[in-house]
Amino acid sequence: MVSRIFELRDGYVAGLRTFRPDEPFFAGHFPGHPVVPGVLLIEGLAQTMAYYALVQESAPEVFLVGVDRARFRVRVEPGAEVIFEVKTGEQRFGLLTGHGRVSVSGRTVAEATLRGFVRVPGGLGVSP
């Protein structure tokens, strides 16, 4: 879902994607009134946070384990350039939390709190 990460610093990551009008999901969501499905906006936030963990935390794997307080404020239409931003919180016992914001032209269109399980080398983890 994320085309490019354009900012990465301690506790923060931002990426973007432009949703082209010819994306296959627009045909059924919704016919005559296309809109980006909210689940894809959440997936974009999750991938953005995963990138942060993979690079900043040197994690070999990251799993999305929770989404809380997801809110969709404005519909996202074909052609929109979407910015995915995640401010990370603390990481404890392999769980990384982050607050995600999705925006178009500076306007918040969606937000959610995310939790990811970060498997770190030599630390807590799951069996492959």
Secondary structure, DSSP 8 states (H G I E B T S, - for coil): --SEEEEEETTEEEEEEE--TT-GGGGTSSTTS----HHHHHHHHHHHHHHHHHHHS--SEEEEEEEEEEEE-S---TT-EEEEEEEEEEEETTEEEEEEEEEETTEEEEEEEEEEEEE-TTSS----
